[in-house]
Amino acid sequence: MKRFVFSAMLLLGSAFATQYPLTIKDDLGNTVVIKKEPMRIISMLPSNTETLCALGACDRLIGRDDYSNFPKSVEKVQAFGGLYNPNVEGMIAAKPDLVIASKYGKLSERLQQAGIPVIAVNPETYQDIFRKTTLLGKVLNKESQAKALNIKVQAEVKKYEILAKTVKTPKVYFEIDPTPYSIGPNSFMGVILTKAGAQNIIPAELGDFPKISPELVIEKNPQVMLGLSLADAQKRPGWSSIDAVKNKKVIEIPWELNEMLGRPGPRIGEALKGLVKLLHPELAKK
Amino acid sequence: MQRSLPLKRRVYPTLTFTVGALVLCVVLAVSLGSINIPVLTTLSALFKGITGQARDGLEVIVWDVRFPRVLMGMLVGGCLAMSGATYQGLFRNPLADPYLMGVASGASLGATIGLVMGVPNAWLPALALGSSLLSVALILTLSAQGKVLKTTNLILTGVVVGSLSTAISTYLMLNHKDDVRQVFFWTLGNLAFASWQNIQTMLPYLLLGGLFLQSLARPLNTLQLGEPTAYSLGVPVDRLKWLLIVASSLVTAVAVSYVGIIGFVGLIAPHIMRRLVGSHYPVLIPMSALLGGVLLVVADLLARTLIRPSELPVGIVMTVVGGIFFLYLLRKNA
């Protein structure tokens, strides 16, 4: 009985505050022990930077990667390069008590060797957005904020998802790169696209971000194309026979929306809203 | 002495076989792809395309997408093989290929600059072409001593200028993360967006360059006997070298500018042909062009069908398939 009460108390306690030292397994499969609540943090991935700030830990940020630019205030924080050209020496000199790195690149390994605590966190699927928020909440002693943030973002997503269900869903081709690359329905961008009220023409078995054949687009004959300009689409051999091109439903994605869409972070609900408006202008007022 | 180099007897059978293979490959390549297209549809699309009638559905795919793509593969493969044969003869080095003179790295640099500066995609070929010709000009200027062009100087200068351009492109790519993939894919070669218009634009340059190379084939034969001998036979060796380099670089640069860099075809097509028909350049050059066309059409067909409806960059397929085949040939003949 005593033991039960004790563990119940422990559980209760942990619901309010993270117990340090905290042991977690990161996205590289490394077991990392975080000794105390991290107060000097470098975040090397824009989506993580956004999550961190949304959890109310923006003031703990002493460094970021070159591409982190939201919220605006992080632009004042010192930048330490990107995935391929991280300024490792600068990071070590800044004496962070935690670096949140990408699992790609070799940054994690090099910082570890230098004795800097580092975790690799890469949200990739739609569900990851919430899982990683929970994880970061735990690491930062912001668990309740993480829970609240997840609920808020999910509610926002739900709202626009339901709204998009009220109208017809066109067949959509979404181009992320003109070589051409598209998005599969299981990628987090693909999930958002479907939620925005679109039938993705890319079959799931092609994978998350497949390089596709231009013939496939002609054959599937999408009604709307996103991510390229009408002029570009018209120039491609055979594409002027596609419904979307004929009806001039080829829509370029505004820069800011494109950035939000590419970041599996707390602005995904807002990204969904933007996408719904692009796809269904008739819903724009709601 | 009628010919300066041996011509094997197998020319006509090889010619027949290669042309047959080319026709077969073109037909296959037009009907197979992300979706297989029935012969009837293919024929009606060809008919409607030639007579300029309206096309729909699968016919659009055949005439507007696949056919130009296959033709482009043929042209580019042919050009690279032709330049390859020329370079190998010029440098008397079986490992010489069309990219030796920095054409590829020069073109990549141009394309990279265009991409990071946000130039519209339609301009990229022009930029690639311009910068590759510039880099060839630079190499020629740097390596020439007066009017004399020393082969070793030329190769060394080519390698160094090529590495410099690559270094600059890489630096630019690192600083413009978002464009990396486009540049990267450009360097792997891509026939996906070949159009009739592209073909129309490049055809005059290719024909001109090709005919010019062909007209230099006989003097190139003489060059195989060594420069001193060629001199004493009355061949203006230095002028010949200049002309050969300029013509083959132009042809390569035009090919590269539309489809990106496709390696290997310029190396292996002349090799295979040399084994079959010998090193008589007036025969070797056009035969290599034919085989180069076959190889690239096949490589592109594989690139489109191996993981369909997704695609592989054709340069990767060319290198893997061509490389394995080449190794097999080498071992068999060792």
Boltz contact constraints between the chains, C-beta under 6 A:
constraints:
  - contact:
      token1: [A, 82]
      token2: [B, 177]
      max_distance: 6.0
  - contact:
      token1: [A, 84]
      token2: [B, 174]
      max_distance: 6.0
  - contact:
      token1: [A, 85]
      token2: [B, 174]
      max_distance: 6.0
  - contact:
      token1: [A, 177]
      token2: [B, 181]
      max_distance: 6.0
  - contact:
      token1: [A, 179]
      token2: [B, 185]
      max_distance: 6.0
  - contact:
      token1: [A, 206]
      token2: [B, 310]
      max_distance: 6.0
  - contact:
      token1: [A, 210]
      token2: [B, 310]
      max_distance: 6.0
  - contact:
      token1: [A, 211]
      token2: [B, 310]
      max_distance: 6.0
  - contact:
      token1: [A, 211]
      token2: [B, 311]
      max_distance: 6.0
  - contact:
      token1: [A, 212]
      token2: [B, 310]
      max_distance: 6.0
  - contact:
      token1: [A, 213]
      token2: [B, 34]
      max_distance: 6.0
  - contact:
      token1: [A, 213]
      token2: [B, 309]
      max_distance: 6.0
  - contact:
      token1: [A, 213]
      token2: [B, 311]
      max_distance: 6.0
  - contact:
      token1: [A, 214]
      token2: [B, 192]
      max_distance: 6.0
  - contact:
      token1: [A, 215]
      token2: [B, 33]
      max_distance: 6.0
  - contact:
      token1: [A, 215]
      token2: [B, 34]
      max_distance: 6.0
  - contact:
      token1: [A, 215]
      token2: [B, 61]
      max_distance: 6.0
  - contact:
      token1: [A, 215]
      token2: [B, 65]
      max_distance: 6.0
  - contact:
      token1: [A, 216]
      token2: [B, 34]
      max_distance: 6.0
  - contact:
      token1: [A, 216]
      token2: [B, 309]
      max_distance: 6.0
  - contact:
      token1: [A, 218]
      token2: [B, 60]
      max_distance: 6.0
  - contact:
      token1: [A, 218]
      token2: [B, 61]
      max_distance: 6.0
  - contact:
      token1: [A, 219]
      token2: [B, 35]
      max_distance: 6.0
  - contact:
      token1: [A, 236]
      token2: [B, 193]
      max_distance: 6.0
  - contact:
      token1: [A, 237]
      token2: [B, 64]
      max_distance: 6.0
  - contact:
      token1: [A, 237]
      token2: [B, 65]
      max_distance: 6.0
  - contact:
      token1: [A, 237]
      token2: [B, 68]
      max_distance: 6.0
  - contact:
      token1: [A, 237]
      token2: [B, 195]
      max_distance: 6.0
  - contact:
      token1: [A, 238]
      token2: [B, 60]
      max_distance: 6.0
  - contact:
      token1: [A, 238]
      token2: [B, 64]
      max_distance: 6.0
  - contact:
      token1: [A, 238]
      token2: [B, 65]
      max_distance: 6.0
  - contact:
      token1: [A, 241]
      token2: [B, 60]
      max_distance: 6.0
